[in-house]
């Protein structure tokens, strides 16, 4: 396993990060424990969760994922071996069951969210605390274009950073990160942090995969020049790039079969591109999922690639992708497909 510096911190995180958003929905606590142990055995020291998990979010499963992780730490006693990341949820009509149903990134919500996550995770500190998505309306969660909206009562970014600074000074979080953020938002957070002496974002967790390389437009340069690297989520486009949905197949346990909310992957452009990526992998004797993961992990702006699985077999395959080095011929093939089908599933 390779280890990479997290922003400008003294933390080195594994190139693969263990994603957890299926725990409590598709995976039991026993499954979660087994995945954590297998990941640790492979040298992974980085685990990512969120107060909102599992996904799809529901009131009855809210924060179950954090509870599983906390129970694991309590039973194994190895919290110090892990770099732990979690997130505070932002506003949204589908999660009106958290706190006062009017989510904000202000002092009250940040304080309450951190305290609740610490309790569930059964730890005294969170290594990386992220804003799960912006409070303001902007282009994230599948929206490529930006449509400006006048919004009242938004929490000023200054207030958000000041509240996070208080949590850092209290020792409850060590570092902060962004998620589903735009180039403007990222640079604004960085500029405010440097001007005011507040915590500097050390990472940005955004989607990045062969069907959605929009991070390369603007954010990749920021990630490298500002040492605010990408924590890439959905590197397999919810399993679409594994090839298991080829020819209209709908495996009964696949996330895209189970949950209609992820329908953005099922469009003609996306399916055409995916078929070509799968064919390219097989032409070179590669597993399609491992090729897709290796492409993400090897990007210079990626700090860690967040892999998720619902079975240990899937996890084993995903971990094995780290040892795959893509040839120039394969990379040229990927670029040719991307040129014909740019970002069909943002």
Secondary structure, DSSP 8 states (H G I E B T S, - for coil): --EEE-TTSS-EEESEEEE-TTBTTTB-HHHHHHHHHHHHHTT--EEE--TT-SSS--GGGTTHHHHHHHHHHHHH--GGG-EEEEEE----TT-TTSTTSS--SSHHHHHHHHHHHHHHHT-S-EEEEEESS-SS--S-SS--S------SS---HHHHHHHHHHHHHTTSEEEEEEES--HHHHHHHHHHHHHHT---EEEEEEE-BTTB-GGGTTHHHHHHHTT-EEEEE-TTTTTGGGTTTGGG---TT-HHHH-GGGGGG-SHHHHHHHHHHHHHHHHTT--HHHHHHHHHHT-TTEEEEEE--SSHHHHHHHHHGGG----HHHHHHHHHHHHHSTTTT-
